[in-house]
């Protein structure tokens, strides 16, 4: 039996990596457009840390390890987005 969780880019309070949300906040604060690197078309999928914790708790508590199943779970928002979007 196996459970695979494909976790997207995690964000939340106290985040120390990933500059996208910092760039968005600075863009708003300075009333300037968001600066793109390249064409801004790389797809990204995000999940807030609180939602990820809930997902991990659900997987831990609810999935029955006695069942003969293999599960793949995408831990991110349903629709990916780009910086350009």
GROMACS elastic network, one bead per residue, 0.5 to 0.9 nm:
[ bonds ]
;  ai    aj funct       b0    kb
    1    65     6  0.70400   500
    1    66     6  0.83145   500
    1    67     6  0.76422   500
    1    68     6  0.57536   500
    1    69     6  0.54741   500
    1    70     6  0.53796   500
    1    71     6  0.82645   500
    2    65     6  0.84156   500
    2    68     6  0.88198   500
    2    69     6  0.69785   500
    2    71     6  0.62727   500
    2    72     6  0.83699   500
    3    59     6  0.84083   500
    3    63     6  0.89101   500
    3    69     6  0.83428   500
    3    70     6  0.58134   500
    3    72     6  0.58157   500
    3    73     6  0.75659   500
    4    70     6  0.80598   500
    4    71     6  0.61347   500
    4    73     6  0.61474   500
    4    74     6  0.84456   500
    5    56     6  0.87144   500
    5    71     6  0.83423   500
    5    72     6  0.59269   500
    5    74     6  0.58612   500
    5    75     6  0.62800   500
    6    72     6  0.74595   500
    6    73     6  0.61261   500
    6    75     6  0.55830   500
    6    76     6  0.80250   500
    7    10     6  0.76802   500
    7    45     6  0.86760   500
    7    46     6  0.84013   500
    7    47     6  0.78051   500
    7    52     6  0.80835   500
    7    73     6  0.84339   500
    7    74     6  0.62523   500
    7    76     6  0.62066   500
    8    44     6  0.76193   500
    8    45     6  0.51649   500
    8    46     6  0.51075   500
    8    47     6  0.60431   500
    8    74     6  0.76480   500
    8    75     6  0.59401   500
    8    77     6  0.80427   500
    9    18     6  0.86016   500
    9    44     6  0.72601   500
    9    45     6  0.60266   500
    9    47     6  0.61072   500
    9    48     6  0.83719   500
    9    76     6  0.75573   500
   10    15     6  0.86730   500
   10    18     6  0.89879   500
   10    45     6  0.88166   500
   10    46     6  0.58841   500
   10    47     6  0.50523   500
   10    48     6  0.56330   500
   10    49     6  0.58470   500
   10    52     6  0.78337   500
   10    76     6  0.83397   500
   11    14     6  0.87014   500
   11    15     6  0.62599   500
   11    17     6  0.87757   500
   11    18     6  0.81815   500
   11    21     6  0.82018   500
   11    46     6  0.71933   500
   11    47     6  0.64165   500
   11    48     6  0.50114   500
   11    49     6  0.58227   500
   12    15     6  0.56530   500
   12    47     6  0.87110   500
   12    48     6  0.56499   500
   12    49     6  0.55628   500
   12    50     6  0.78025   500
   13    49     6  0.83425   500
   15    18     6  0.77134   500
   16    19     6  0.87213   500
   18    21     6  0.72942   500
   18    22     6  0.78494   500
   19    22     6  0.51304   500
   19    23     6  0.59197   500
   19    24     6  0.85714   500
   20    23     6  0.51140   500
   20    24     6  0.62401   500
   20    25     6  0.87362   500
   20    83     6  0.80048   500
   21    24     6  0.50026   500
   21    25     6  0.61994   500
   21    26     6  0.85822   500
   22    25     6  0.51671   500
   22    26     6  0.61432   500
   22    27     6  0.84975   500
   23    26     6  0.50925   500
   23    27     6  0.59732   500
   23    28     6  0.86018   500
   23    34     6  0.69602   500
   23    35     6  0.79197   500
   24    27     6  0.50445   500
   24    28     6  0.62738   500
   24    29     6  0.86105   500
   24    33     6  0.88689   500
   24    34     6  0.64665   500
   25    28     6  0.52159   500
   25    29     6  0.60743   500
   25    30     6  0.85331   500
   26    30     6  0.58967   500
   26    31     6  0.81275   500
   26    32     6  0.81769   500
   26    34     6  0.85125   500
   27    30     6  0.53269   500
   27    31     6  0.57374   500
   27    33     6  0.58967   500
   27    34     6  0.55424   500
   27    35     6  0.81744   500
   28    32     6  0.65938   500
   28    33     6  0.79399   500
   28    34     6  0.83989   500
   29    32     6  0.79518   500
   30    33     6  0.87872   500
   32    35     6  0.85479   500
   34    83     6  0.85674   500
   34    84     6  0.87007   500
   36    39     6  0.64957   500
   36    40     6  0.55534   500
   36    83     6  0.72489   500
   36    84     6  0.72965   500
   37    40     6  0.60144   500
   38    41     6  0.79679   500
   39    42     6  0.82193   500
   39    83     6  0.87120   500
   39    84     6  0.74089   500
   40    43     6  0.86658   500
   40    82     6  0.62789   500
   40    83     6  0.50529   500
   40    85     6  0.82762   500
   41    81     6  0.84876   500
   41    82     6  0.52655   500
   41    83     6  0.65311   500
   41    84     6  0.61976   500
   41    85     6  0.82104   500
   42    81     6  0.80759   500
   42    82     6  0.55884   500
   42    83     6  0.73346   500
   42    84     6  0.87697   500
   43    80     6  0.58742   500
   43    81     6  0.53792   500
   43    83     6  0.79882   500
   44    79     6  0.89411   500
   44    80     6  0.53034   500
   44    81     6  0.53957   500
   44    82     6  0.59989   500
   44    83     6  0.82338   500
   45    75     6  0.88586   500
   45    76     6  0.57442   500
   45    77     6  0.60943   500
   45    78     6  0.78881   500
   45    79     6  0.70454   500
   45    81     6  0.64924   500
   45    82     6  0.87502   500
   46    75     6  0.83755   500
   46    76     6  0.51878   500
   46    77     6  0.58242   500
   46    80     6  0.75474   500
   46    81     6  0.86130   500
   47    50     6  0.83506   500
   47    51     6  0.65518   500
   47    52     6  0.64689   500
   47    75     6  0.68645   500
   47    77     6  0.60358   500
   48    51     6  0.53405   500
   48    52     6  0.63371   500
   48    53     6  0.88208   500
   48    76     6  0.82451   500
   49    52     6  0.50051   500
   49    53     6  0.62122   500
   49    54     6  0.86720   500
   50    53     6  0.51975   500
   50    54     6  0.63350   500
   50    55     6  0.86975   500
   51    54     6  0.50586   500
   51    55     6  0.61543   500
   51    56     6  0.86679   500
   51    75     6  0.86712   500
   51    76     6  0.87244   500
   52    56     6  0.61648   500
   52    57     6  0.85625   500
   52    75     6  0.67993   500
   52    76     6  0.80400   500
   53    56     6  0.51462   500
   53    57     6  0.61506   500
   53    58     6  0.85582   500
   54    57     6  0.51080   500
   54    58     6  0.61049   500
   54    59     6  0.86322   500
   55    58     6  0.50481   500
   55    59     6  0.61871   500
   55    60     6  0.85485   500
   55    75     6  0.73814   500
   56    59     6  0.51086   500
   56    60     6  0.60698   500
   56    61     6  0.85164   500
   57    60     6  0.50282   500
   57    61     6  0.59112   500
   57    62     6  0.81238   500
   58    61     6  0.51788   500
   58    62     6  0.54453   500
   58    63     6  0.74518   500
   59    62     6  0.55820   500
   59    63     6  0.54268   500
   59    64     6  0.88838   500
   60    63     6  0.64122   500
   60    64     6  0.86868   500
   61    64     6  0.80195   500
   63    66     6  0.88850   500
   63    67     6  0.85540   500
   64    67     6  0.58197   500
   64    68     6  0.89841   500
   65    68     6  0.75330   500
   65    69     6  0.81550   500
   66    69     6  0.86510   500
   74    77     6  0.83519   500
   74    78     6  0.84233   500
   75    78     6  0.88776   500
   76    79     6  0.84115   500
   76    80     6  0.84922   500
   77    80     6  0.68994   500
   81    84     6  0.83055   500
   81    85     6  0.63365   500
   82    85     6  0.51370   500
